[in-house]
């Protein structure tokens, strides 16, 4: 498995860990009556994310943010893999993305400002650089 695919697989497992980190306290705070319900807006009063503690709400938002970032990162890995343009640079970018996403969870949970945003930027730029690297190498061939 290439370094980029390994980082992607680990990013997927991080998503699972984040889901557990969010769902366990959310279920404890809200109870099964709400978490197993169909969550119809007229029955809930307000969205579940607004009914949990600050920390659990932050874990919700960090999870949602990872879903968004993982889409672009997956696209970058697929482009690098299918175009066979993987290099040490793209591997470094992939690992940088993963490291940033791991750090992002406590940064969001503990409200590290401005570090949370800077950590997010590292992951975003690493993903962007992977795409640019693949395109540049493909155009050079």
ABEGO torsion letter per residue (X at the ends): XBAAAAAAAAAAAAAAAAAAAAAAAAAAAAEAAAAABAGBAAAAGBBAAAABBAAAAAAAAAAAAAAAAAAAAAAAAAAAAAAGABBAAAAAAAAAAAAAAAAAAAAAAAGBOAAAAAAAAAAAAAAAAAAAAAAAAAAAX
